[in-house]
Every structure is written in C-alpha cells, then in structure tokens.
Amino acid sequence: MCHVLKLNRSSFYKWVNTRQERRLKTCSDALIGARIKTIFDNEHGLYGAKRIAASLNDDTGFPPTNHKKVARIMKSMGLKGFSKRRRCITTRRKPGRRVMPDLVGRRFTADRPNHVYVGDITYLPCKGGKNMYLATVIDVYSRKLVGHALADHMRVSLVIEALSHARKVRGSLKGGT
C-alpha cells in the first residue's frame, strides 16, 4: 500500500501509532476552543490570540497555553481579532505649495451666530476594511452642526458638498445675522 501511495513506510507507521495522541489533541483543542469562543464573545471580537492566551493563562482551570496554539485554534474556528489599521497620511503636500493660513487663529469662540464656521473630516471604519468619510461644518457660536456630507473618498468635492449643505440649511454662510 505504501508503494502505491508513494509513502515511506515509517511515515505510515508513525501515523498509525500516533492515532491516540491525535484524538487527545482534538479533544483538548475542542475544550480550549470552547473557552476561546467564550472569551472572544465576551470581548466583542476585539481580542486576538495573544490577549486570549493571556486570559486563558490567568484562568486557573486551564494548563498554560501558548499563543501560537490559540492562534491555530482561532484560525480553525474562523475567529479573527480586531487590529487597528496603520494611520494613513492624508496630507501629501507638493514641494513649493504654500500652506493655507489659519483664519480662526485657534480661537474657537464667536460673539454672534453665522460668523465663524469650522469643519472636520472623520473616518468611519466599515466592514471589509473600507472607510467612509464624514465632512462636517459647525457654527462656532451655537456649536450646532449646520452641514454634513458622507462619501467613500476624501476629496475636495466632499468638503464642497458639506459647505453646500450648510448653505442650504442656513440660507447663507456670510456672517452678520
């Protein structure tokens, strides 16, 4: 049979003689897997293999467990912890371009409405590793959101759309009212 399957005889006998150990390993993995699933669910899917291994090792009912074993069991169960993505650089200045002045002067107060507006763009992580971007326009006097726009890109058109929405809501973005 080994000749037909092109196997070494020693490999076949090793497989036959380690049947009991493989069965025990499967049972052990199932017990640890149940505990891993409990910890993973309790932490809302945020813990990875190393943190789950540390949590298992803190538990007195289990023998010490290596994070590599936990990672192998998690992979077989289809569990994947949440990992932060590297922060991406959003401002890529070209050499020679001027920096726009700070018109607010870092003073985020106003003495009347519709006089000072500030804006921001926020990342909203979605499933599949993609991001949505929310651009907002806020009236500094009332601290109310006056305009917003949502898109899957972070281009100038997103900010223009948020400003257009603010103009529709307020009628005009010119100060003085």
C-alpha positions in Angstrom: 0.0 0.0 0.0 2.8 2.5 0.8 4.4 1.7 -2.5 1.2 2.5 -4.4 0.7 5.8 -2.4 4.4 6.6 -2.7 4.8 7.0 1.1 7.6 6.0 3.3 6.8 3.0 5.5 8.0 4.9 8.5 5.5 7.8 7.8 2.6 5.3 7.6 3.6 3.6 10.9 4.1 6.9 12.6 0.5 7.9 11.5 -0.9 4.6 12.8 1.0 4.7 16.1 0.0 8.4 16.9 -3.7 7.9 16.4 -4.4 8.2 20.2 -2.3 11.4 20.5 -4.2 13.0 17.6 -7.5 12.1 19.2 -6.4 13.6 22.5 -5.2 16.7 20.8 -8.5 17.1 19.0 -10.4 16.8 22.3 -8.0 19.2 24.0 -8.4 21.7 21.2 -12.2 21.4 21.4 -12.1 22.2 25.1 -9.8 25.1 24.7 -11.7 26.2 21.6 -14.9 26.5 23.6 -13.2 28.7 26.2 -11.6 30.8 23.4 -15.0 31.3 21.9 -16.4 32.4 25.3 -13.6 34.9 25.8 -13.8 36.2 22.2 -17.5 36.8 22.5 -17.2 38.4 25.9 -14.7 40.9 24.5 -16.9 41.6 21.4 -14.3 40.2 19.0 -11.6 42.6 20.0 -9.1 40.2 21.5 -6.5 38.5 19.3 -4.6 35.3 20.0 -2.1 36.8 22.4 -4.6 38.5 24.6 -6.8 35.4 24.7 -3.8 33.3 25.6 -3.0 35.7 28.4 -6.6 35.5 29.6 -6.6 31.7 29.4 -3.3 31.6 31.4 -4.9 33.8 34.1 -7.7 31.3 34.4 -6.7 28.7 37.0 -8.8 25.9 35.4 -6.5 25.6 32.3 -2.9 24.5 31.9 -0.6 27.1 30.4 -1.4 27.7 26.8 0.9 29.1 24.1 -0.4 32.0 22.0 0.6 30.0 18.8 -1.7 27.2 19.8 -4.5 29.7 20.5 -3.9 31.3 17.1 -4.1 27.9 15.4 -7.4 27.0 17.1 -8.8 30.5 16.4 -7.9 30.1 12.7 -9.6 26.7 12.6 -12.7 28.3 14.2 -12.7 31.3 11.8 -12.2 33.8 14.7 -10.1 36.9 14.0 -9.4 39.6 16.5 -9.7 43.3 15.7 -6.5 45.0 14.8 -6.0 48.7 14.4 -5.0 49.8 10.9 -2.0 51.9 10.5 -2.9 55.6 10.4 -2.7 56.7 6.9 -1.2 60.0 5.9 -3.9 62.2 4.4 -2.0 65.4 3.6 0.6 65.0 0.8 2.0 68.4 0.2 3.8 69.0 -3.0 7.1 70.9 -2.7 6.7 74.6 -3.3 3.0 74.7 -2.4 2.0 77.3 0.2 0.3 76.4 3.5 -3.1 78.0 3.9 -3.4 80.5 6.7 -5.3 79.8 10.0 -8.1 82.3 9.7 -9.7 81.4 13.0 -6.4 81.8 14.8 -7.1 78.8 17.1 -9.8 80.9 18.8 -12.9 78.7 18.7 -15.3 81.2 20.0 -17.7 83.7 18.3 -19.8 86.6 19.6 -22.7 86.0 17.2 -24.2 83.2 15.1 -23.2 82.6 11.4 -19.9 84.5 12.0 -17.3 81.6 12.4 -17.6 78.1 10.9 -15.2 75.3 11.5 -15.1 71.9 9.8 -13.6 68.4 10.1 -13.4 65.1 8.3 -13.9 61.9 10.3 -13.1 58.4 9.3 -15.9 55.9 9.8 -14.5 52.3 9.6 -16.8 49.8 7.8 -16.8 46.1 7.4 -14.3 44.8 4.9 -11.6 47.2 5.9 -13.0 50.1 3.9 -13.6 53.6 5.3 -16.4 56.1 4.8 -15.6 59.8 5.4 -17.9 62.3 7.1 -17.2 66.0 6.5 -18.9 68.4 8.9 -19.5 72.1 9.2 -20.2 73.6 12.6 -21.3 77.0 13.7 -18.8 78.0 16.4 -21.3 80.3 18.2 -24.1 77.7 18.7 -21.9 74.6 18.4 -24.5 73.1 16.1 -23.9 71.0 13.1 -25.1 73.1 10.1 -23.8 70.9 7.3 -22.5 67.5 6.5 -21.6 65.1 3.7 -20.7 61.4 3.6 -18.7 59.7 0.9 -16.3 56.8 0.3 -13.5 59.2 -0.7 -11.7 62.2 0.9 -11.5 64.7 -2.0 -12.3 68.4 -2.2 -15.8 67.6 -3.6 -16.7 66.1 -0.2 -15.9 69.4 1.7 -17.7 71.4 -1.0 -20.8 69.2 -0.6 -20.7 69.7 3.2 -20.5 73.5 2.7 -23.3 73.4 0.1 -25.5 71.6 2.6 -24.7 74.2 5.3 -25.6 77.0 2.9 -29.0 75.3 2.2 -29.6 74.9 5.9 -28.6 78.4 6.9 -29.6 80.2 3.8 -26.2 81.9 3.5 -22.7 81.4 5.0 -22.0 85.1 5.1 -21.7 86.5 8.6 -23.8 89.3 10.0 -27.1 87.8 11.1 
